[in-house]
Amino acid sequence: MGTQFESRPGGHPGAAASQTSPETQELVRLLIDNIRDYAIITLDPRGHVLSWNAAAERLKGWKADEIIGQHFSRFYPPEDLQNGKTEMELKVASQEGRFEDEGWRVRKDGSRFWANVIITALRDAEGRLRGFGKVTRDLTARRESEEKIRRQAQEILEMAAVPVVQVWAGILLVPLIGTLNSQRTQQLMDVLLNKVMETASPVALLDITGVPAIDTQTAQHLIETIAAVRLLGSEVVLTGVRPSIAQTLVHLGIDLSNVSTRSSLSAGLRTAFELLELCVAPRAGAGG
């Protein structure tokens, strides 16, 4: 299908093309038709479609005789139409010469794709606005790839923020460092529960030695995490409970009476060994 145009009195942006040779016009038409990655269309000054190339049909789904004469707002999702996006785009392009944007666009079947859009104002030799050229490129695959990379990076950051280490067969250690906000404690719960399920570890040590302070919400999240781990059949030992943390918990009215707590990680490890009925002994002959 070749590029199709609709002629309108005084409205066709290609009026100046009559000054070029037929051979040049044909080459331009062939160029537009054979570009596969860019939907190239022209609009009249009010935004109605005047021309439609083959790439536009492939990308958006409409045939030329279905869309020529229609307003280009057909390509936009409802939320953009409610916000007056199409009027804004033409206004900016008219005032500044061009407008560029990335966002969701709509195909004939209602599906969406992520697009890069450039709208260029087309003016004649006297500076009169004759219409607009609109070039659209589908960037959905690129966006999905970027989103995948972003999710992977976020997962790495979350693992770094909430490390879970198996320090012994059946014993997990979560050394928390820095401030515990609601988001981070939620990450803690997710990562720890997954690791408990993955390793079937009966004991988890939650070490808060590196946590400078705990507020009511954070303490509640920790209690919820401990309860969730217990529902999986594992025991949690809270270690690194310094006097200042203990006083804060008492002041906040946080009840940890049913939670195993130890002042240091080493004391917590000893408790974990006792829970697993393990005994660490020196090698035979060690120490003389």
N, C-alpha and C positions, 0 to 999 in steps of 0.2 A: 504494500500500500504506500503510495507516495504522499508527500506532505499536501494537505488540502487546505485551501483558503476560502474564506467567504468575503466577497467584496461588498463594502458598504460605502455609500457616498460620504467622502470626507473623513472616513474613519479608518481606512486601511493604513497600517504603519509602513507598508511597503510601497507607498505611492512614489517615492523617489527612485524606486527600482526601475521605473520606466526609462530612466536616463542611462541605464547600463545595457550592455548588449544582451541579446537572448542567450548567447552561449554562457555568459557570466551568470545570468539568472539561473540557468539550468545547473551549473556547477554548484551554486549555493544551495539549490533545492536538493541536489544529490548529496551534498555534504550533510544537510540536516537529516535526510532520510537514512543515511548510512551510519550515523552516530548511534550506537546501541546503548550506551550507558547513561545518556542524558535525554530526558524528555524536554523537548524544545517546543514551546508554543508562543503565540502572540495573543495579546488582549487589546480590546479597544480601550479608550480612556476611562470607561466605566467598569472595566473588568470582565467583559464578555469575551469568550474564546473566539478568535478569528482564524487561527491555524493550529494544526495538530499533526505531529510527526509520528512515525512508526514506533519510536521508542516510547512516546507518551501512551500509545495504545497498549504496548506490552506492559508498561509499568502500572498504569492506572485502570486499564480494562475497558474503557469506552472506545468505540469506533468513532471516527471523525464525524460521521453524519449524526451520531448520537449526542455529541458534546459541543460541536461548533454552534455558537449562538447562546450557549448556556453560560451562566456566571461562574467564575473560577472558584467561588465559595463552595461549589460542589465537592472540592478536594479537601475540605477542612472538617475536622471533628466538631461536634456541637458546642463543646466548651469554648473553642476558639471563635466560633460565630457569635456566641453570646457576649464575648469580650470585645467584639468589633475588630478582630485581628485583620481580616481582609481589607477593610477600609483603611486601617492604620498602615498596612504594608504599601498600598498604592499611594497613600499620602506621603509617606517617607520617600518612596522611590521617585515621586514627582518632584519633591522639594530638594532631595539630595542627589538625584540621578540614579541611585540604585538602592536596593534593600536586600539584605542577606539574612537567612535564618535557618536554624535546624529545629525540627519538631515533627510531631505526628501528622501524617496526611492520610486521606481515606481513598481507597479504591472503589470501583463500581460495585463490587460485591460486599462492601462494608468493612473489609479487613483494613488494618492499618499498617503503615510502613514508616520508618524513620527517614526523613528526607532532609537534604540540603537544598535550599531554594534561593535562587538569585533572581530578583526582578529588576529590570533595567528600563528606565524611561526612554522612549523613542521620540525624538523631536525632529522636526524638519529644519530646513536651512534658516527659516525665520524664527526658530525657537518654539514653535507651536507644538504642544503635546499631541502626538498622533496615536499613541498607544503605549504598550509595554511588551517587552520580551521577557519570557519567564522560562528559566532553566531549572529543572529538578533532577536530582540524583538520589537514587535509593541507597541509603547508608545503613540499612537494617542489619546486615551481616557484620559491618564494622562495629556498630553499637553493641550487638550481642557479644562480639569478641571482647570489646572493652569492658562490658559488664561482667563477663566471665573472669577476666583478669582482675577486676576490682574485687569480686567476691573471693577469689583465691587469695588476694593480698589481705583482705579483711580477715579471712580465716587464719592466715599466718600471724597477723597482728593479735588476734584473739588468743591463739595458742601461746604466743609470747607473753601476752598480758596475764594469762591464767595457765601456767604450765602445770601439767600433771605428770609426775614421774613415778615409775614403779621402782621403789628402792629395795624391795625384797619380794620374794615370791609371796603373793597374797597381801602386800602392803603398798598402798599408793600414798604419795606425798604431794601436797599442793602448797608450795611456798609462796605465800602472797606478799607482795611488796608494793608499797605506795598506797594512795588513797583508794578506798573501796566505795565507789558510787553505785547507784542502783543498776546501771547498765553493766558494770563490771561484775557485780555479784550475780547478775542473771547469766552472764557468760560462764562464771564459775560453776553455777548449778548445771548448765547444759554440758560443759566439758567434763565435769566430774562424773555426772550420771552416765554419760556415754562411755567413759573410761572404766567405770565400775562394771558396766554391762560387758564391755569388751574383754576385760581381764578376769572377771569373776573374783575380784579381790574382796576378802571379808573385812579388811580394815583400811580406812583412809585417814591419813593424818592431815589436818587442816592447820597449817602453821601461819600465825598472824604476827610473828616476831617483827616483820618489816612493815607492819601497818601502823602508821603514826597515831590514828584516832578512829573511833567508831561512833557513828550516831545511831539513833533509834531505828531508822529505816534499814541501815546496813546490818545492824544486829538482828533485825527481824528476818532479813534475807538469809543470813547465816543459819539461823534456826530452821528456816524453811528448807535450806539445802541439806542440813543434817537430817531433818525428818524425811526428806525425799530419798536420801542415801539409805536410811534405815529401812524404808519400804522395799528396797531392793535386796535386803538381807545382809547389809554390811554395817559395820560399826564405825563411827567417826570419833576421833580423838582430836580435840581442839588444843593446839599447843602454842606456846609463845604468849600466854596470857600474863602480861606484866601487871604490876600493881596499879599503874595508872589506868590500864584498860579495864581491870577488874573493878576499880572504883567507879569508872564511867558506866559500866554495865549495871552496877548496883544502883547508881544514881538515876539511871534511866528506867529502872524497874524491870530489867530484862532477866527473866528466870532461866538460868542455865543449870539448875539443880539436877536435871536428868541427863546432862551432857558431860561426858568425860573430858576434863580439862587438865592440862599440865602446863607448868611454867616455862618449860624449855622443850626443844625438839628432841633432845636426847632422852628426856624423861618420857616423852610421847612414844619414842621408839621402844623403850623398855616395856611400856604398857602394851604396845602392839604385839611384841614378842610374847608377853604373858597371855594375851587374848588368843594367840595362835598356839599356845603351849610350846613355844620354842625356847631354846636355851643356847646362848652364845658362849662358847667355852674356848679357852686358848688351845692351840694345837699341842699335841703331845710333844714334850721336850722343849716347848717354847719357854724362854726366860730362864734356861739353865736346867 
